[in-house]
Amino acid sequence: MIARFSNLWFRFQQSLTTWYYAQQLGISKKSVIIGGACVIHGGGNFVVGKNVAIRSTPRLPVELYCSSGAALTLADGCFLNQGVHIACCKEIYIGEQCLIADQALIMDSDFHGVVMCFRSLLRFVLSVVHGSAHERLFSKA
């Protein structure tokens, strides 16, 4: 009797969790199964196919971020395991029947400009070529 009640309670919690996060994603609760708490944020467009499963745990929640103007697509039959983080600035498409392992990180941006890093590297290379940095690094003082 206790095992049956426990099973019913688990199914009720999973149904409630799925309904809540389906509302956040703007999709039907029939197209996704979500087990556990997730972090879903950003103002972008979430597109979720049929039979998508997200396994999330309190210790390793799944995080989905989609910035405004971007599109994050999870095609039919995708599975995201615990601890997966997906950050989308332009567009990310996860194909059909794709299984993503624990704690995977998927990003389409590194969230900082490359120009400043390139300029610093170029400045260092030019100083080496002209000798000032080369003399400081390799002089025997």
Secondary structure, DSSP 8 states (H G I E B T S, - for coil): -HHHHHHHHHHHHHHHHHHHHHHHHTS-TTSEEEES-EEEESSSEEEE-TTEEEE--SSS-EEEEE-TT-EEEE-TT-EE-TT-EEEESSEEEE-TT-EE-TT-EEES--SS-SHHHHHHHHHHHHHHHHTHHHHHHH---
